[in-house]
């Protein structure tokens, strides 16, 4: 088993309070994780189910970061709206940039890519899903605070380009 860490995707952003933060999707020895740091140490936020899932997570995060706008649904926490039909937080981006004055057309274009952080019905499992693919489950967060750190990172990285309300 290899001890070398392979980085499948990495991003940096500034969180509120001018805190520098880093996020990475990484592989080591057949294990795949979403890693986070806002200090000198890295923490695992989530573990992907397999290599394909880890690559999908990295691809979706990179796609969201590259798009000029996206739709964001949900509150500030993975547990937001836990008793509703759409719990957690979801980011939706078009598959490609479309030049149209109508935001609905720009945000759906020829299709969408979606990334959704949500709790299970009992709140015990906190998942990262890709609703457009099968299997849709791509990773499981290690805790509520880990999921919330992921949400805060993506929100800070994506800035104010979102349609929708928290």
DSSP file (Angstrom, degrees, kcal/mol; ACC not computed):
  #  RESIDUE AA STRUCTURE BP1 BP2  ACC     N-H-->O    O-->H-N    N-H-->O    O-->H-N    TCO  KAPPA ALPHA  PHI   PSI    X-CA   Y-CA   Z-CA
    1    1 A X              0   0    0      0, 0.0     2,-0.2     0, 0.0    29,-0.0   0.000 360.0 360.0 360.0 134.4    0.0    0.0    0.0
    2    2 A X        -     0   0    0      1,-0.1    27,-0.2     2,-0.1     0, 0.0  -0.499 360.0-164.8 -76.5 138.2    1.3    3.4   -1.0
    3    3 A X        +     0   0    0     -2,-0.2     2,-0.2    25,-0.1    -1,-0.1   0.485  59.5 108.2 -96.1  -5.1    2.0    6.0    1.7
    4    4 A X        -     0   0    0      1,-0.1     2,-0.5     2,-0.0    25,-0.4  -0.517  68.9-131.6 -74.2 137.9    2.1    8.8   -0.8
    5    5 A X        -     0   0    0     -2,-0.2     2,-0.5    23,-0.1    23,-0.2  -0.787  15.4-156.4 -92.1 128.8   -0.8   11.2   -0.8
    6    6 A X  E     -A   27   0A   0     21,-3.0    21,-2.7    -2,-0.5     2,-0.6  -0.923   9.3-143.4-105.0 125.6   -2.4   11.9   -4.2
    7    7 A X  E     -A   26   0A   0     -2,-0.5    19,-0.2    19,-0.2     3,-0.1  -0.799  18.2-179.5 -91.3 118.8   -4.3   15.2   -4.4
    8    8 A X  E    S-     0   0A   0     17,-3.0     2,-0.3    -2,-0.6    18,-0.2   0.668  72.4 -11.9 -89.6 -20.4   -7.3   14.9   -6.6
    9    9 A X  E     -A   25   0A   0     16,-1.2    16,-2.6     2,-0.0    -1,-0.4  -0.883  63.0-170.3-174.5 145.7   -8.4   18.5   -6.2
   10   10 A X  E     +A   24   0A   0     -2,-0.3     2,-0.3    14,-0.2    14,-0.2  -0.998   5.0 177.1-149.6 147.7   -7.5   21.5   -3.9
   11   11 A X  E     -A   23   0A   0     12,-2.7    12,-2.5    -2,-0.3     2,-0.3  -0.968  11.4-155.0-145.6 155.2   -8.8   24.9   -3.3
   12   12 A X  E     +A   22   0A   0     -2,-0.3     2,-0.3    10,-0.2    10,-0.2  -0.952  18.8 160.9-130.2 153.1   -8.1   27.9   -1.0
   13   13 A X  E     -A   21   0A   0      8,-2.2     8,-2.8    -2,-0.3     2,-0.5  -0.966  37.8-109.7-157.9 170.5  -10.4   30.7    0.2
   14   14 A X  E     -A   20   0A   0     -2,-0.3     6,-0.2     6,-0.2     2,-0.1  -0.955  31.2-153.1-111.2 122.6  -10.6   33.3    2.9
   15   15 A X  E >>  -A   19   0A   0      4,-3.5     4,-1.1    -2,-0.5     3,-0.9  -0.408  41.4 -69.9 -84.1 165.1  -13.2   32.7    5.6
   16   16 A X  T 34 S+     0   0    0      1,-0.2     3,-0.2     2,-0.2    -1,-0.2  -0.264 124.8  39.6 -52.4 143.2  -14.9   35.5    7.5
   17   17 A X  T 34 S-     0   0    0      1,-0.2    -1,-0.2    -3,-0.1    -2,-0.1   0.615 130.0 -81.5  86.1  14.8  -12.4   37.1    9.9
   18   18 A X  T <4 S+     0   0    0     -3,-0.9     2,-0.6     1,-0.2    -2,-0.2   0.844  79.3 160.1  57.6  38.2   -9.7   36.9    7.3
   19   19 A X  E  <  -A   15   0A   0     -4,-1.1    -4,-3.5    -3,-0.2     2,-0.4  -0.816  36.4-136.6 -91.6 122.3   -9.0   33.2    8.1
   20   20 A X  E     -A   14   0A   0     -2,-0.6     2,-0.3    -6,-0.2    -6,-0.2  -0.642  28.9-176.7 -78.3 131.1   -7.1   31.4    5.3
   21   21 A X  E     -A   13   0A   0     -8,-2.8    -8,-2.2    -2,-0.4     2,-0.4  -0.949  13.5-159.3-132.3 151.8   -8.6   28.0    4.7
   22   22 A X  E     -AB  12  37A   0     15,-2.9    15,-2.3    -2,-0.3     2,-0.4  -0.971   3.2-169.4-130.8 145.2   -7.8   25.1    2.4
   23   23 A X  E     +AB  11  36A   0    -12,-2.5   -12,-2.7    -2,-0.4     2,-0.3  -0.988  11.2 173.8-131.8 141.2   -9.8   22.1    1.1
   24   24 A X  E     -AB  10  35A   0     11,-2.3    11,-3.5    -2,-0.4     2,-0.5  -0.997  28.7-143.4-146.2 148.5   -8.5   19.1   -0.7
   25   25 A X  E     +AB   9  34A   0    -16,-2.6   -17,-3.0    -2,-0.3   -16,-1.2  -0.977  40.1 175.8-107.3 123.2   -9.8   15.8   -2.0
   26   26 A X  E     -AB   7  33A   0      7,-2.8     7,-2.5    -2,-0.5     2,-0.4  -0.878  25.5-151.0-134.4 159.1   -7.0   13.3   -1.5
   27   27 A X  E     +AB   6  32A   0    -21,-2.7   -21,-3.0    -2,-0.3     2,-0.3  -0.976  16.7 167.0-129.2 142.6   -6.2    9.6   -1.8
   28   28 A X  E >   - B   0  31A   0      3,-2.5     3,-1.7    -2,-0.4   -23,-0.1  -0.860  69.9 -18.7-156.1 121.3   -3.8    7.5    0.1
   29   29 A X  T 3  S-     0   0    0    -25,-0.4     3,-0.1    -2,-0.3   -26,-0.1   0.836 127.4 -46.7  55.8  38.6   -3.5    3.7    0.2
   30   30 A X  T 3  S+     0   0    0      1,-0.3     2,-0.4    20,-0.0    -1,-0.3   0.539 115.8 111.6  82.0   5.8   -6.9    3.0   -1.2
   31   31 A X  E <   -B   28   0A   0     -3,-1.7    -3,-2.5    19,-0.1     2,-0.4  -0.889  49.9-159.0-112.0 147.2   -8.7    5.5    1.1
   32   32 A X  E     +B   27   0A   0     16,-0.5    16,-1.7    -2,-0.4     2,-0.3  -0.986  15.3 171.5-131.8 131.1  -10.2    8.8   -0.1
   33   33 A X  E     -BC  26  47A   0     -7,-2.5    -7,-2.8    -2,-0.4     2,-0.6  -0.960  36.5-129.6-141.2 154.5  -11.0   11.8    2.0
   34   34 A X  E     -BC  25  46A   0     12,-2.6    11,-3.3    -2,-0.3    12,-1.3  -0.944  39.7-162.7 -97.7 117.0  -12.1   15.4    1.9
   35   35 A X  E     -BC  24  44A   0    -11,-3.5   -11,-2.3    -2,-0.6     2,-0.3  -0.736   9.5-169.7-108.2 152.2   -9.5   17.3    4.0
   36   36 A X  E     +BC  23  43A   0      7,-2.5     7,-2.8    -2,-0.3     2,-0.3  -0.995   6.8 178.4-143.0 143.3   -9.7   20.8    5.5
   37   37 A X  E     +B   22   0A   0    -15,-2.3   -15,-2.9    -2,-0.3     5,-0.1  -0.977  21.6 162.4-146.8 134.6   -7.3   23.2    7.2
   38   38 A X  S    S+     0   0    0      3,-0.4     2,-0.2    -2,-0.3   -18,-0.1   0.031  84.0  24.3-129.1  21.7   -7.6   26.6    8.6
   39   39 A X  S    S-     0   0    0      2,-0.6   -17,-0.0   -17,-0.1   -20,-0.0  -0.623 115.0 -59.4-152.1-149.2   -4.4   26.3   10.6
   40   40 A X  S    S+     0   0    0     -2,-0.2     2,-0.3     2,-0.0    -3,-0.0   0.537 111.7  67.3 -86.9  -6.8   -1.2   24.3   10.4
   41   41 A X  S    S-     0   0    0      2,-0.0    -2,-0.6     0, 0.0    -3,-0.4  -0.813  72.4-134.8-116.7 156.1   -2.9   20.9   10.6
   42   42 A X        -     0   0    0     -2,-0.3     2,-0.4    -5,-0.1    -5,-0.2  -0.859  16.6-164.5-108.0 142.8   -5.3   19.1    8.3
   43   43 A X  E     -C   36   0A   0     -7,-2.8    -7,-2.5    -2,-0.4     2,-0.6  -0.954  23.8-119.0-124.2 145.3   -8.5   17.4    9.4
   44   44 A X  E     +C   35   0A   0     -2,-0.4    -9,-0.2    -9,-0.2     3,-0.1  -0.745  28.4 177.9 -81.7 122.0  -10.6   14.8    7.5
   45   45 A X  E     -     0   0A   0    -11,-3.3    97,-2.7    -2,-0.6    98,-0.5   0.815  66.8  -2.5 -88.7 -37.6  -14.1   16.2    7.0
   46   46 A X  E     -CD  34 141A   0    -12,-1.3   -12,-2.6    95,-0.3     2,-0.5  -0.981  60.0-132.6-152.8 157.5  -15.5   13.3    5.0
   47   47 A X  E     -CD  33 140A   0     93,-2.1    93,-1.9    -2,-0.3   -14,-0.3  -0.978  22.8-137.7-118.5 125.5  -14.5   10.0    3.6
   48   48 A X  E     - D   0 139A   0    -16,-1.7   -16,-0.5    -2,-0.5    91,-0.3  -0.443  16.4-126.2 -76.5 154.2  -15.5    9.1    0.0
   49   49 A X  S    S-     0   0    0     89,-1.5     2,-0.3     1,-0.1    -1,-0.1   0.805  79.4 -23.0 -73.8 -30.4  -16.8    5.6   -0.7
   50   50 A X  S  > S-     0   0    0     88,-0.4     4,-2.3     1,-0.1     5,-0.2  -0.940  78.0 -78.0-165.3-179.0  -14.2    4.8   -3.4
   51   51 A X  H  > S+     0   0    0     -2,-0.3     4,-2.7     1,-0.2     5,-0.2   0.904 125.4  53.0 -62.1 -42.4  -12.0    6.4   -6.0
   52   52 A X  H  > S+     0   0    0      1,-0.2     4,-2.2     2,-0.2    -1,-0.2   0.910 110.3  48.3 -60.2 -42.2  -14.8    7.1   -8.4
   53   53 A X  H  > S+     0   0    0      2,-0.2     4,-2.5     1,-0.2    -1,-0.2   0.910 111.2  49.9 -64.2 -43.0  -16.7    8.9   -5.7
   54   54 A X  H  X S+     0   0    0     -4,-2.3     4,-2.4     1,-0.2    -2,-0.2   0.913 111.1  49.1 -63.3 -42.7  -13.7   11.0   -4.6
   55   55 A X  H  X S+     0   0    0     -4,-2.7     4,-2.5     2,-0.2    -1,-0.2   0.887 110.4  51.1 -64.1 -38.6  -13.0   12.0   -8.2
   56   56 A X  H  X S+     0   0    0     -4,-2.2     4,-2.7    -5,-0.2     5,-0.2   0.918 109.7  50.2 -64.2 -42.6  -16.7   13.0   -8.6
   57   57 A X  H  X S+     0   0    0     -4,-2.5     4,-2.4     2,-0.2     5,-0.2   0.941 113.0  46.0 -60.3 -46.9  -16.5   15.1   -5.5
   58   58 A X  H  X S+     0   0    0     -4,-2.4     4,-2.4     1,-0.2    -2,-0.2   0.908 113.5  49.4 -62.4 -42.4  -13.3   16.9   -6.7
   59   59 A X  H  X S+     0   0    0     -4,-2.5     4,-2.3     2,-0.2    -1,-0.2   0.905 111.8  48.2 -64.4 -42.4  -14.8   17.4  -10.2
   60   60 A X  H  X S+     0   0    0     -4,-2.7     4,-2.6     2,-0.2    -2,-0.2   0.910 112.3  48.0 -67.2 -41.7  -18.1   18.9   -8.8
   61   61 A X  H  X S+     0   0    0     -4,-2.4     4,-2.3    -5,-0.2    -2,-0.2   0.933 113.4  48.4 -63.6 -44.6  -16.2   21.3   -6.4
   62   62 A X  H  X S+     0   0    0     -4,-2.4     4,-1.5    -5,-0.2    -2,-0.2   0.893 111.3  50.8 -61.8 -39.8  -13.9   22.4   -9.3
   63   63 A X  H  X S+     0   0    0     -4,-2.3     4,-1.3     2,-0.2     3,-0.2   0.936 109.9  48.9 -64.7 -46.0  -17.0   22.9  -11.5
   64   64 A X  H >< S+     0   0    0     -4,-2.6     3,-0.5     1,-0.2    -2,-0.2   0.917 110.8  51.3 -58.0 -43.4  -18.8   25.0   -8.9
   65   65 A X  H 3< S+     0   0    0     -4,-2.3    -1,-0.2     1,-0.2    -2,-0.2   0.815 110.7  49.3 -64.8 -30.1  -15.7   27.1   -8.4
   66   66 A X  H 3< S+     0   0    0     -4,-1.5    -1,-0.2    -3,-0.2     2,-0.2   0.693  91.1  92.2 -84.2 -19.1  -15.3   27.7  -12.2
   67   67 A X  S << S-     0   0    0     -4,-1.3    94,-0.1    -3,-0.5     3,-0.1  -0.538  71.9-138.3 -82.4 141.7  -18.9   28.8  -12.9
   68   68 A X  S    S+     0   0    0     -2,-0.2     2,-0.3     1,-0.1    -1,-0.1   0.718  84.7   8.8 -71.2 -19.7  -19.8   32.5  -12.7
   69   69 A X        +     0   0    0     37,-0.1    25,-0.4    25,-0.1     2,-0.3  -0.990  63.2 174.4-155.9 159.7  -23.1   31.8  -10.9
   70   70 A X  E     -e  162   0A   0     91,-1.6    93,-2.4    -2,-0.3     2,-0.5  -0.950  32.7-105.8-155.4 169.9  -24.9   29.0   -9.2
   71   71 A X  E     -eF 163  92A   0     21,-3.3    21,-2.9    -2,-0.3     2,-0.4  -0.903  29.1-163.3-105.1 135.0  -28.1   28.3   -7.2
   72   72 A X  E     - F   0  91A   0     91,-2.9     2,-0.4    -2,-0.5    19,-0.2  -0.980   4.9-172.4-121.0 130.4  -27.7   27.6   -3.5
   73   73 A X  E     + F   0  90A   0     17,-2.9    17,-2.9    -2,-0.4     2,-0.2  -0.983  43.7  34.1-122.6 129.2  -30.5   26.0   -1.5
   74   74 A X  E    S- F   0  89A   0     91,-0.8    15,-0.2    -2,-0.4     7,-0.1  -0.641  74.1 -74.2 127.1 179.9  -30.5   25.7    2.3
   75   75 A X        -     0   0    0     13,-0.6    -2,-0.0     2,-0.4     5,-0.0   0.062  57.8 -77.7 -97.3-154.0  -29.4   27.3    5.6
   76   76 A X  S    S+     0   0    0     90,-0.2     2,-0.3    13,-0.0    76,-0.1   0.573 107.1  50.3 -88.1 -10.6  -26.0   27.7    7.3
   77   77 A X  S >  S-     0   0    0     11,-0.1     3,-1.6     1,-0.1    -2,-0.4  -0.887  80.7-119.9-131.1 155.9  -25.8   24.1    8.7
   78   78 A X  T 3  S+     0   0    0     -2,-0.3    41,-0.6    66,-0.3    10,-0.2   0.786 117.2  55.9 -62.6 -25.9  -26.2   20.6    7.4
   79   79 A X  T >  S+     0   0    0     39,-0.1     3,-1.6     8,-0.1    -1,-0.3   0.469  79.2 123.1 -86.4  -1.1  -29.0   20.2    9.9
   80   80 A X  T <  S+     0   0    0     -3,-1.6     8,-2.5     1,-0.3     4,-0.1  -0.390  84.9   4.7 -61.0 132.9  -30.9   23.2    8.4
   81   81 A X  T >  S+     0   0    0      6,-0.2     3,-2.5     1,-0.1    -1,-0.3   0.772  80.3 157.9  65.5  27.3  -34.4   22.2    7.3
   82   82 A X  T <  S+     0   0    0     -3,-1.6     5,-0.2     1,-0.3    -2,-0.1   0.778  73.4  48.3 -55.9 -28.6  -33.9   18.7    8.7
   83   83 A X  T 3  S+     0   0    0     -4,-0.2    -1,-0.3     3,-0.1     2,-0.2   0.156 101.2  85.1 -99.8  19.5  -37.7   18.3    8.9
   84   84 A X  S <  S-     0   0    0     -3,-2.5     3,-0.5    -4,-0.1     0, 0.0  -0.540  92.1-103.1-110.4 178.3  -38.4   19.6    5.3
   85   85 A X  S    S+     0   0    0      1,-0.2     2,-0.2    -2,-0.2    -3,-0.1   0.645 117.8  40.2 -74.5 -14.6  -38.4   17.9    1.9
   86   86 A X  S    S+     0   0    0     -5,-0.2    -1,-0.2     2,-0.1     4,-0.1  -0.583  80.0 175.4-135.6  72.7  -35.0   19.5    1.1
   87   87 A X        +     0   0    0     -3,-0.5    -6,-0.2    -5,-0.2    -5,-0.1  -0.229  46.9  15.3 -74.5 166.8  -32.7   19.4    4.2
   88   88 A X  S    S-     0   0    0     -8,-2.5   -13,-0.6   -10,-0.2     2,-0.4  -0.368 100.9 -52.0  76.0-150.2  -29.1   20.5    4.4
   89   89 A X  E     -FG  74 117A   0     28,-2.6    28,-2.9   -15,-0.2     2,-0.4  -0.996  47.2-171.1-133.6 132.9  -27.4   22.6    1.7
   90   90 A X  E     -FG  73 116A   0    -17,-2.9   -17,-2.9    -2,-0.4     2,-0.4  -0.980   8.1-159.6-127.4 139.9  -27.3   22.1   -2.1
   91   91 A X  E     -FG  72 115A   0     24,-2.8    24,-2.3    -2,-0.4     2,-0.4  -0.966  11.2-171.4-114.8 132.6  -25.3   23.9   -4.7
   92   92 A X  E     +FG  71 114A   0    -21,-2.9   -21,-3.3    -2,-0.4     2,-0.3  -0.991   6.3 175.7-128.4 128.0  -26.5   23.7   -8.3
   93   93 A X  E     - G   0 113A   0     20,-2.7    20,-3.0    -2,-0.4   -23,-0.1  -0.958  33.5-106.9-129.7 149.0  -24.5   25.0  -11.3
   94   94 A X  E     - G   0 112A   0    -25,-0.4    18,-0.3    -2,-0.3    15,-0.1  -0.337  27.7-121.3 -67.5 157.3  -25.2   24.8  -15.1
   95   95 A X  S    S+     0   0    0     16,-1.9     2,-0.3    13,-0.4    17,-0.1   0.764  94.0   7.6 -70.8 -24.3  -23.1   22.4  -17.1
   96   96 A X  S    S-     0   0    0     15,-0.4     2,-0.3    10,-0.2    15,-0.2  -0.983  89.7 -89.1-152.1 160.5  -21.9   25.3  -19.2
   97   97 A X        -     0   0    0     -2,-0.3     2,-0.4    -3,-0.1    10,-0.1  -0.570  40.6-167.6 -74.4 128.9  -22.1   29.1  -19.3
   98   98 A X        -     0   0    0     -2,-0.3     2,-1.0     8,-0.3    11,-0.1  -0.978  18.0-137.6-120.2 129.2  -25.1   30.3  -21.2
   99   99 A X        +     0   0    0     -2,-0.4     2,-0.3     6,-0.0     3,-0.0  -0.753  52.8 128.5 -89.2 101.2  -25.5   34.0  -22.2
  100  100 A X        -     0   0    0     -2,-1.0     6,-0.1     1,-0.1    -2,-0.1  -0.983  60.6-133.2-152.4 141.4  -29.1   34.8  -21.5
  101  101 A X  S    S+     0   0    0     -2,-0.3     2,-0.6     4,-0.1    -1,-0.1   0.727  87.4  87.2 -69.6 -19.7  -30.8   37.7  -19.5
  102  102 A X    >>  -     0   0    0      1,-0.2     4,-2.2     2,-0.0     3,-0.5  -0.717  68.8-153.3 -85.0 116.4  -33.0   35.2  -17.7
  103  103 A X  H 3> S+     0   0    0     -2,-0.6     4,-2.6     1,-0.2     5,-0.2   0.840  94.5  59.0 -57.9 -33.5  -31.3   33.8  -14.6
  104  104 A X  H 3> S+     0   0    0      1,-0.2     4,-1.2     2,-0.2     5,-0.3   0.900 108.5  44.4 -63.3 -39.4  -33.4   30.6  -14.8
  105  105 A X  H <> S+     0   0    0     -3,-0.5     4,-3.0     2,-0.2    -2,-0.2   0.913 114.2  49.4 -69.7 -42.9  -32.0   29.9  -18.3
  106  106 A X  H  < S+     0   0    0     -4,-2.2    -8,-0.3     1,-0.2    -2,-0.2   0.878 113.5  46.9 -63.2 -37.2  -28.4   30.7  -17.2
  107  107 A X  H  < S+     0   0    0     -4,-2.6    -1,-0.2    -5,-0.2    -2,-0.2   0.703 125.0  28.4 -82.4 -19.5  -28.7   28.5  -14.1
  108  108 A X  H >< S+     0   0    0     -4,-1.2     3,-1.5    -5,-0.2   -13,-0.4   0.706  81.4 154.2-109.6 -28.6  -30.1   25.5  -15.9
  109  109 A X  T 3< S-     0   0    0     -4,-3.0     3,-0.1    -5,-0.3    -2,-0.1   0.036  81.6 -24.7  38.7-137.5  -28.7   25.9  -19.4
  110  110 A X  T 3  S-     0   0    0      1,-0.2    -1,-0.3   -14,-0.2     2,-0.3   0.558 131.4 -33.5 -80.0  -6.3  -28.5   22.6  -21.2
  111  111 A X    <   -     0   0    0     -3,-1.5   -16,-1.9   -15,-0.2   -15,-0.4  -0.961  63.1-109.3 170.6 178.8  -28.3   20.8  -17.8
  112  112 A X  E     -G   94   0A   0    -18,-0.3     2,-0.4    -2,-0.3   -18,-0.2  -0.898   4.8-146.8-132.4 160.8  -27.0   21.1  -14.2
  113  113 A X  E     -G   93   0A   0    -20,-3.0   -20,-2.7    -2,-0.3     2,-0.4  -0.997  26.3-163.6-123.9 134.3  -24.4   19.6  -11.9
  114  114 A X  E     -G   92   0A   0     -2,-0.4     2,-0.4   -22,-0.2    18,-0.3  -0.926  18.3-174.2-127.5 143.8  -25.4   19.3   -8.2
  115  115 A X  E     -G   91   0A   0    -24,-2.3   -24,-2.8    -2,-0.4     2,-0.4  -0.992  15.2-173.6-134.4 126.2  -23.6   18.8   -4.9
  116  116 A X  E     -GH  90 129A   0     13,-2.5    13,-3.4    -2,-0.4     2,-0.6  -0.975  16.6-164.1-133.3 122.2  -25.7   18.3   -1.8
  117  117 A X  E     +GH  89 128A   0    -28,-2.9   -28,-2.6    -2,-0.4     2,-0.3  -0.919  34.5 152.9-100.3 117.8  -24.7   18.0    1.9
  118  118 A X  E     - H   0 127A   0      9,-2.3     9,-2.9    -2,-0.6     2,-0.2  -0.988  40.6-118.9-149.6 155.8  -27.5   16.5    3.9
  119  119 A X  E     - H   0 126A   0    -41,-0.6     7,-0.2    -2,-0.3   -32,-0.1  -0.563  33.9-110.8 -88.6 156.6  -28.4   14.5    7.0
  120  120 A X    >   -     0   0    0      5,-2.6     3,-1.4    -2,-0.2    -1,-0.1  -0.276  44.2 -92.7 -72.4 172.6  -30.2   11.2    6.9
  121  121 A X  T 3  S+     0   0    0      1,-0.3    -1,-0.1     2,-0.1    -2,-0.1   0.814 130.4  43.8 -61.6 -29.6  -33.7   11.1    8.3
  122  122 A X  T 3  S-     0   0    0      3,-0.1    -1,-0.3     1,-0.0    -3,-0.0   0.489 108.4-125.1 -92.6  -2.2  -32.5   10.2   11.8
  123  123 A X  S <  S+     0   0    0     -3,-1.4    -2,-0.1     2,-0.2     3,-0.0   0.497  84.0 108.5  75.4   3.0  -29.6   12.8   11.6
  124  124 A X  S    S+     0   0    0      1,-0.1     2,-0.5    -5,-0.0    -1,-0.1   0.820  71.5  51.0 -82.8 -32.5  -27.0   10.1   12.4
  125  125 A X        -     0   0    0     18,-0.0    -5,-2.6    15,-0.0     2,-0.6  -0.918  67.3-163.0-110.8 131.0  -25.5    9.9    8.9
  126  126 A X  E     -H  119   0A   0     15,-0.5    15,-3.2    -2,-0.5    -7,-0.2  -0.940  20.4-168.8-116.0 110.6  -24.3   13.1    7.2
  127  127 A X  E     -HI 118 140A   0     -9,-2.9    -9,-2.3    -2,-0.6     2,-0.5  -0.625  27.4-145.8-107.9 158.2  -23.8   12.6    3.5
  128  128 A X  E     -HI 117 139A   0     11,-2.6    10,-2.5    -2,-0.2    11,-1.6  -0.988  34.6-171.3-114.9 117.9  -22.3   14.3    0.5
  129  129 A X  E     -HI 116 137A   0    -13,-3.4   -13,-2.5    -2,-0.5     2,-0.4  -0.790  32.7-157.0-117.2 153.7  -24.4   13.5   -2.6
  130  130 A X    >   -     0   0    0      6,-3.1     3,-2.1    -2,-0.3   -15,-0.1  -0.840  17.8-170.9-120.3  87.0  -24.3   13.9   -6.3
  131  131 A X  T 3  S+     0   0    0     -2,-0.4     5,-0.1     1,-0.3    -1,-0.1   0.642  78.3  61.6 -60.4 -15.6  -28.0   13.7   -7.2
  132  132 A X  T 3  S+     0   0    0    -18,-0.3     2,-0.3     4,-0.1    -1,-0.3   0.547 101.7  56.5 -87.6  -6.9  -27.3   13.6  -10.9
  133  133 A X  S <  S-     0   0    0     -3,-2.1     2,-0.4     3,-0.1    -3,-0.2  -0.806  85.7 -94.4-123.9 161.0  -25.3   10.3  -10.9
  134  134 A X  S    S+     0   0    0     -2,-0.3     2,-0.1     1,-0.2    -3,-0.0  -0.984 112.4  32.7-117.4 134.9  -25.6    6.7   -9.7
  135  135 A X  S    S-     0   0    0     -2,-0.4    -1,-0.2     2,-0.0    -3,-0.1   0.645  82.3-168.5 -69.4 148.9  -24.7    5.9   -7.1
  136  136 A X        +     0   0    0     -2,-0.1    -6,-3.1    -5,-0.1     2,-0.4   0.786  61.6  87.2 -80.1 -27.3  -25.6    9.3   -5.8
  137  137 A X  E     + I   0 129A   0     -8,-0.2    -8,-0.2     1,-0.2     3,-0.1  -0.597  44.8 162.4 -73.3 126.0  -23.9    8.9   -2.4
  138  138 A X  E     +     0   0A   0    -10,-2.5   -89,-1.5    -2,-0.4   -88,-0.4   0.652  58.0   0.2-118.7 -23.7  -20.2   10.0   -2.8
  139  139 A X  E     -DI  48 128A   0    -11,-1.6   -11,-2.6   -91,-0.3     2,-0.4  -0.988  53.8-134.7-159.5 163.9  -19.0   10.6    0.8
  140  140 A X  E     -DI  47 127A   0    -93,-1.9   -93,-2.1    -2,-0.3   -13,-0.2  -0.992  25.0-130.0-127.6 125.1  -19.9   10.6    4.5
  141  141 A X  E     -D   46   0A   0    -15,-3.2   -15,-0.5    -2,-0.4   -95,-0.3  -0.378  10.6-136.4 -70.3 150.2  -19.0   13.5    6.8
  142  142 A X  S    S-     0   0    0    -97,-2.7     2,-0.3     1,-0.2   -96,-0.1   0.710  78.4 -11.2 -81.4 -20.4  -17.4   12.5   10.1
  143  143 A X     >  -     0   0    0    -98,-0.5     4,-2.2     1,-0.1    -1,-0.2  -0.980  70.0 -97.6-165.9 169.1  -19.5   14.9   12.2
  144  144 A X  H  > S+     0   0    0     -2,-0.3     4,-2.6     1,-0.2   -66,-0.3   0.914 123.3  51.4 -62.4 -43.0  -21.9   17.8   12.0
  145  145 A X  H  > S+     0   0    0      1,-0.2     4,-1.9     2,-0.2    -1,-0.2   0.855 108.7  51.7 -65.8 -33.2  -19.1   20.3   12.6
  146  146 A X  H  > S+     0   0    0      2,-0.2     4,-2.0     1,-0.2    -1,-0.2   0.932 111.3  46.9 -66.5 -44.8  -17.1   18.7    9.8
  147  147 A X  H  X S+     0   0    0     -4,-2.2     4,-2.3     1,-0.2    -2,-0.2   0.906 112.1  50.6 -62.6 -41.4  -20.1   19.1    7.4
  148  148 A X  H  X S+     0   0    0     -4,-2.6     4,-2.6     1,-0.2    -1,-0.2   0.846 107.4  53.3 -67.1 -33.5  -20.6   22.7    8.5
  149  149 A X  H  X S+     0   0    0     -4,-1.9     4,-2.3     2,-0.2    -1,-0.2   0.896 109.4  49.7 -65.7 -39.6  -16.9   23.5    7.9
  150  150 A X  H  X S+     0   0    0     -4,-2.0     4,-2.6     2,-0.2    -2,-0.2   0.928 112.2  47.4 -62.0 -46.4  -17.3   22.1    4.4
  151  151 A X  H  X S+     0   0    0     -4,-2.3     4,-2.7     1,-0.2    -2,-0.2   0.927 112.5  48.6 -61.9 -46.5  -20.5   24.2    3.8
  152  152 A X  H  X S+     0   0    0     -4,-2.6     4,-2.3     2,-0.2    -1,-0.2   0.888 111.7  50.7 -62.7 -39.2  -18.8   27.4    5.2
  153  153 A X  H  X S+     0   0    0     -4,-2.3     4,-2.9     2,-0.2     5,-0.2   0.962 112.2  44.9 -63.4 -51.6  -15.7   26.8    3.0
  154  154 A X  H  X S+     0   0    0     -4,-2.6     4,-2.8     1,-0.2     5,-0.2   0.919 113.1  51.2 -60.2 -43.1  -17.8   26.3   -0.2
  155  155 A X  H  X S+     0   0    0     -4,-2.7     4,-1.1    -5,-0.2    -1,-0.2   0.914 113.5  44.5 -60.4 -42.6  -19.9   29.4    0.6
  156  156 A X  H  < S+     0   0    0     -4,-2.3    -2,-0.2    -5,-0.2    -1,-0.2   0.915 115.1  48.2 -67.8 -42.2  -16.8   31.5    1.2
  157  157 A X  H  < S+     0   0    0     -4,-2.9    -2,-0.2     1,-0.2    -1,-0.2   0.895 114.7  44.6 -65.5 -40.0  -15.1   30.2   -1.9
  158  158 A X  H >< S-     0   0    0     -4,-2.8     3,-1.2    -5,-0.2    -1,-0.2   0.650  93.8-173.9 -81.9 -14.7  -18.1   30.7   -4.1
  159  159 A X  T 3<  -     0   0    0     -4,-1.1     3,-0.4    -5,-0.2    -1,-0.2  -0.193  54.8 -25.0  62.0-144.1  -18.8   34.2   -2.6
  160  160 A X  T 3  S+     0   0    0      1,-0.2    -1,-0.2    -4,-0.1    -4,-0.1  -0.021 102.2 106.3 -97.6  29.7  -21.9   36.1   -3.6
  161  161 A X    <   +     0   0    0     -3,-1.2   -91,-1.6   -94,-0.1     2,-0.3   0.352  56.6 108.2 -87.9   7.4  -22.4   34.5   -6.9
  162  162 A X  E     -e   70   0A   0     -3,-0.4     2,-0.3   -93,-0.2   -91,-0.2  -0.635  56.7-151.0 -94.5 142.1  -25.4   32.4   -5.7
  163  163 A X  E     +e   71   0A   0    -93,-2.4   -91,-2.9    -2,-0.3     2,-0.2  -0.806  65.0  53.2 -94.5 149.2  -29.1   32.8   -6.4
  164  164 A X  S    S-     0   0    0     -2,-0.3     2,-0.4   -93,-0.2   -91,-0.1  -0.425  80.7 -91.2 111.7 169.8  -31.3   31.7   -3.5
  165  165 A X              0   0    0    -93,-0.2   -91,-0.8    -2,-0.2    -2,-0.1  -0.901 360.0 360.0-124.3 150.6  -31.5   32.5    0.2
  166  166 A X              0   0    0     -2,-0.4   -90,-0.2   -93,-0.1    -1,-0.1   0.417 360.0 360.0 -84.5 360.0  -29.9   31.0    3.3
